[in-house]
Amino acid sequence: MSTSSGTPESWISSFCSLLGHEYFAEVSEEFIEDDFNLTGLQTQVAMYKEALEMILDVEPEDDDDEEDEEEDEEEDVSGDARDEPGGRAAQAGERRHHSRIASDLSVIESSAEMLYGLIHQRFICSRAGIQQMSEKYELGHFGVCPRTNCNQARTLPVGLSDIPGEDTVKLFCPSCLDVYVPPNSRFQTVDGAFFGRTFGALFLLTFPEYDLTKSGTESITNLSRPSNPPGGADELPMINGVYARNVAPGLGPGKIYEPRIYGFRVSELARSGPRMQWLRDKPADIKALDEARLFTEDQGGDSEDDDESMIMNGRPSGRRRAPLNARSRQQQQQQRQIGNGSPMMVEANGGVESEL
């Protein structure tokens, strides 16, 4: 393929521009040329070398084995058939040659798609790749959540498995923390392993300043920008290192559908009652999820004592001798109480030694 300027389009650009590949990011050639980023992929992809050359638009080297096979075929042909111009043997050999090339190209093409997908899974977790995906996320290239109470929150493409061939790509909603099937059927042929299970959570940790309460029709404004209430992002409450407003904003009271009959809520004890609402429940006070604060309040001043005890436990001397001494003292006290003067007693032996 070629662009309007006349320069040929790269294989990566043409692959990402195909219908159904809108979720893909364009992996840089510098990332692919780094052997460290391709570790372990040689055993997962057939015809790895040829597939890598196709991705990088490298001209394949001449195959000497193919030339040897052609020479062997020519030797097998009888001299008379070989001398005939346009003979049946020559035509059959030419057809076999073209069919072999076509089959090899199809295998290499499928291997190149598989290899690029596995490289893409690693690339979008790198700094350059996740930045490229953030730009697509801001533009809404990944669509919005189909759940009504999420208010068209933007979604992220994820996979339910890192192994190719197990499942197709899914859309993860940070608002309700659930995954959905893409609405368009053209994405049903995209392998979920090309995005992996790490990308979704890593994206939210990398960009905590995104306001997830914004709908898909609104532009995402960073929580750290001056457009926020007085004081900026410093006054926004944080829960476990995440802005409180970004902790599942589509869940909790008022964000869960309640079935009603003539205005009355259906009981959970009814045969058709809502028994799974707890899956989308969230505490009314978001501070109840602040594990770091709760741990500090529960421990109080004992945390320093615990640290000192942990340090003392690391010393093999003091803590191990004390139980033995206490145990021996108890035995001596019991023996004193018996006081029968037996030579097997410790006191008796001690007394003899003292007299000697």
PECORMO-V643381 format. One record per helix or strand. SS is the DSSP state (h for helix, s for strand). FROM is the first residue (numbers start at 1). LEN is the number of residues. Records with the same first field share a line. If there is no record, write none. Layout:
SS: FROM-LEN, FROM-LEN
//
This chain:
s: 2-1, 8-1, 144-1, 154-5, 168-1, 170-4, 178-4, 191-1, 210-1, 222-1, 238-2, 242-2, 260-2, 264-2
h: 11-6, 29-5, 35-4, 48-8, 64-13, 79-5, 88-36, 127-12, 148-3, 185-5, 192-3, 199-8, 232-4, 244-3, 277-4, 286-4, 291-9, 302-12, 318-21, 346-10
//
